[in-house]
């Protein structure tokens, strides 16, 4: 038996140790002898915990202690697993978060999933790289625009990439992070991430709704970003619903969307901090969907600088929309 990967053993006082640092699963053990404390401390470094008490340790006390650790969900039976090629940190974290589900199995299942990211500015690149690092087997990039000087930064683009096609550079960066990831089209994607400047593309989102393809919208402005909603086939609202709600409050909204969506140069300069927040938040929502944890939540998360805190906003399906979530369609 071993402690679950990721658990640290801290000596708090003579005869007292703490196993784990997160309040959700941390446990304090008191009244230990020095040999017992040493055994638990060695387990923090990956050593196994013997069922038979070693010399200097009472078998009765040791059996009881192992039983308490097992009841607390801190033990993992079996041999020490080999490290995963990618997603090792995810596997460790999920092994602690959900003791009833094997963390490595969750990450391994992501190898068979495919995600397409449309729009590979700094935000879209952050989404693609994060998904690849988390173990998603196929990450497809879609963006024929060139890398611009304002794209260079923490997202991964470098000055030597300026002028090259975003999709080609992004594929290289993704493979550098996860060499086993597939970056060329093959299987149909399980989900599409749409990264748009200023407004969501109404034509593209409508086509995905018609094809019943799950998709997540990310809209990036000069000093703000909106992540969501995650649109699935069995529930609304869709992106058109959001536009209809906005048009209810602004009669000119449809014209604004059309002008922005059809502009020749739709690109915006993406602030690095904003791209990081929006990109990683979007990747987290995608992983929750791929892992089967997502439940349709009609929510957008809006970030407006200088406040870096995402603010949740709930939406309802619009009665005038023909999507699966609208009352008329139901």
Residue pairs with C-beta under 8 A, 6 or more apart in sequence:
1 48
1 49
1 51
1 66
1 70
1 75
1 76
1 77
2 43
2 46
2 47
2 48
2 49
2 75
2 76
2 77
2 80
3 9
3 19
3 43
3 44
3 49
3 69
3 74
3 75
3 76
4 73
4 74
4 75
4 76
4 95
4 96
4 99
5 76
5 81
5 91
5 92
5 95
5 103
6 92
6 93
6 95
6 96
7 19
7 20
7 44
7 74
7 96
8 19
8 20
8 21
8 44
9 17
9 18
9 19
9 40
9 41
9 43
9 44
10 17
10 18
10 21
11 17
11 37
11 41
12 18
12 28
14 34
15 30
15 31
15 32
15 33
15 34
15 37
16 28
16 29
16 30
16 31
16 32
17 28
17 29
17 32
17 37
17 40
17 41
18 26
18 27
18 28
18 29
19 26
19 27
19 28
19 29
19 40
19 69
19 74
20 26
20 27
20 74
20 96
22 96
24 97
25 72
25 73
25 74
25 96
25 99
27 69
27 72
27 74
29 40
29 65
29 68
32 40
33 56
33 57
35 54
35 55
35 56
35 57
36 57
36 61
36 62
36 65
39 49
39 54
39 57
40 49
43 49
46 80
48 80
49 66
49 69
49 75
51 63
51 66
52 59
53 59
53 61
53 62
53 63
66 75
69 75
73 99
76 95
81 104
84 91
84 104
84 107
84 108
84 135
85 178
85 179
85 180
86 132
86 133
86 134
86 135
86 177
86 178
86 180
86 181
87 107
87 110
87 133
87 134
87 135
88 107
90 103
90 106
90 107
90 134
90 135
90 287
91 103
91 104
91 106
91 107
91 135
92 103
93 103
94 101
94 103
94 106
94 107
95 102
95 103
95 104
96 103
106 291
107 134
107 135
108 135
109 291
110 134
110 135
110 136
110 137
110 287
110 290
110 291
111 135
111 136
111 137
111 180
112 137
113 136
113 137
113 138
113 190
113 290
114 136
114 137
114 138
114 139
114 140
114 182
114 186
114 187
114 188
114 189
114 190
115 131
115 136
115 138
115 139
115 140
115 189
115 190
115 191
115 192
115 193
115 286
115 290
116 140
116 141
116 142
116 189
116 191
116 192
116 193
117 124
117 127
117 128
117 131
117 139
117 140
117 141
117 142
117 170
117 192
117 193
117 195
118 124
118 142
118 143
118 192
118 193
118 194
118 195
118 204
119 142
119 143
119 193
119 194
119 195
119 196
119 197
119 218
120 128
120 141
120 142
120 143
120 145
120 166
120 167
120 170
120 195
121 143
121 151
121 155
121 166
121 195
121 197
121 220
121 267
121 268
121 270
121 275
122 151
122 153
122 154
122 155
122 157
122 270
122 272
122 275
122 279
123 155
123 195
123 218
123 220
123 225
123 270
123 274
123 275
123 278
123 279
123 282
124 141
124 143
124 170
124 193
124 195
124 218
124 279
125 155
125 156
125 157
125 166
125 170
125 173
125 279
126 155
126 156
126 275
126 276
126 278
126 279
126 280
126 283
127 193
127 195
127 218
127 279
127 282
127 283
127 286
128 139
128 141
128 170
128 173
128 174
129 155
129 156
129 173
129 174
129 177
130 279
130 280
130 283
131 139
131 283
131 286
131 287
132 139
132 174
132 177
132 178
132 181
133 177
133 178
134 283
134 287
135 178
136 181
136 287
136 290
137 180
137 181
137 182
138 181
138 182
138 183
138 186
138 187
138 189
139 174
139 181
139 182
139 183
140 183
140 184
140 185
140 189
141 166
141 167
141 170
141 171
141 174
141 183
142 167
143 165
143 166
143 167
143 170
144 165
144 166
144 167
145 165
145 166
145 267
146 162
146 163
146 164
146 165
146 166
147 157
147 161
147 162
147 163
147 164
147 165
147 166
147 169
148 162
148 267
149 159
149 162
150 269
150 270
151 157
151 161
151 162
151 166
151 270
152 158
152 159
152 161
152 162
153 272
153 275
154 272
154 276
155 272
155 275
155 276
155 279
156 170
156 173
157 169
157 173
161 169
171 183
171 184
174 181
174 183
175 181
175 183
189 213
190 214
190 289
190 290
191 213
191 214
191 215
191 216
191 286
191 289
191 290
192 208
192 213
192 214
192 215
192 216
193 215
193 216
193 218
193 282
193 286
194 200
194 201
194 204
194 205
194 208
194 215
194 216
194 217
194 218
195 218
195 220
195 282
196 217
196 218
196 219
196 220
196 266
197 219
197 220
197 221
197 260
197 266
197 267
197 268
198 219
198 220
198 221
198 260
198 266
198 268
199 219
199 256
199 257
199 260
199 261
200 217
200 219
200 239
200 242
200 243
201 261
202 239
202 240
202 243
202 257
202 261
203 261
205 215
205 217
205 231
205 238
205 239
205 240
206 238
206 239
206 240
208 215
208 231
209 231
209 238
209 240
209 323
209 324
212 233
213 233
214 230
214 231
214 232
214 233
214 289
215 230
215 231
216 227
216 228
216 229
216 230
216 231
216 282
216 285
216 286
216 289
217 226
217 227
217 228
217 229
217 231
217 239
218 225
218 226
218 227
218 278
218 279
218 282
219 225
219 226
220 268
220 270
220 274
220 275
220 278
221 268
222 268
222 269
222 271
223 271
223 274
223 304
223 305
224 274
224 302
224 303
224 304
224 305
225 274
225 275
225 277
225 278
225 302
225 303
226 300
226 301
226 302
226 303
227 278
227 281
227 282
227 285
227 300
227 301
227 302
227 303
227 310
228 285
228 299
228 300
228 301
229 237
229 238
229 239
229 242
229 297
229 298
229 299
229 300
229 315
230 285
230 289
230 294
230 296
230 297
231 237
231 238
231 239
231 323
232 289
232 294
232 296
233 324
234 296
234 324
235 296
235 298
235 324
235 325
236 298
236 316
236 317
236 321
236 323
236 324
236 325
236 326
237 298
237 315
237 316
237 317
237 318
237 321
237 323
237 325
237 326
238 317
238 321
238 323
238 324
238 325
240 318
240 321
240 323
241 315
241 316
241 317
241 318
241 321
241 323
241 325
241 326
242 300
242 315
243 253
243 254
243 257
244 318
244 320
244 321
245 315
245 316
245 318
246 253
247 253
247 254
250 256
260 266
271 305
273 305
273 308
274 303
274 305
277 303
277 308
277 310
278 303
281 301
281 310
285 294
288 294
298 314
298 315
298 316
298 317
298 325
299 312
299 313
299 314
299 315
300 312
300 313
300 315
301 310
301 311
301 312
301 313
302 310
302 311
302 313
303 309
303 310
303 311
304 311
317 323
317 325
317 326
317 327
318 326
319 326
319 327
319 328
320 326
320 328
321 328
321 329
322 328
322 329
323 329
324 330
